[in-house]
Amino acid sequence: MTQFFNFPALKLLSRVIREKKSNFLLPHYQVQDLSQIPFQKLKAQGFLGIVFDKDNTLTRPYQYFLEPKLQSSLEDCKATFGPENVVIFSNTVGSSYDRGYEKALLLERISKISVIRHKEQKPGGIDAVISHFNCSADKLVFVGDRYLTDILFGNMNGMLTIYCQILTTDGENFAVRMARSFEGWIVQTLRDKGVRPPHHKLFLENLF
């Protein structure tokens, strides 16, 4: 259900546009996939934890096995930050739509990465993330493939945000594809107008 219509995200989108905070849709960095993320540099810069989206960031849509080409990068991430400081925060696993958290438990068994349990859908749910890390959000990095949920969620809560290109469109439903196209159009329009991502005190122009 959540993957068809995310009404809280649409409502928040209208609010950020109305309040002239549309730059919250722009990531601080953009990469092909997480293998391009310099986790050791992020740690040295003062960040304490990494929050990953699941679908099309770590796994193919609605799958539970990690994308093979990302395995070594994930191990590097866990070795750098400590496995307890690397988590998955997803609208498809660990949410109120995940009955008995069966999907979260399955993903944790396969990935060896903790899945945050939460009642609110992204771009809500920050309290569950902060409760896990017990630090301020500006010391966290959010990595995901959706501007309207992942990047908006991270930016509005003060995180550093990194956008990943999707792994595949295979298995993605039509509504998600349309939403992704709409989000991409908004982001490109903002960039064409010279809009910049929100300020982050730990941002480095030459991090990559």
Secondary structure, 3 states (H helix, E strand, C coil): CCCCCCHHHHHHHHHHHHCCCHHHHCCCEEECCHHHCCHHHHHHCCCCEEEECCECCCECCCCCCECHHHHHHHHHHHHHHCHHHEEECCCCCCCCCCHHHHHHHHHHHHHCCEECCCCCCCCCCHHHHHHHHCCCHHHEEEEECCHHHHHHHHHHCCCEEEEECCCCCCCCCHHHHHHHHHHHHHHHHHHHCCCCCCCCCCCCCCCC
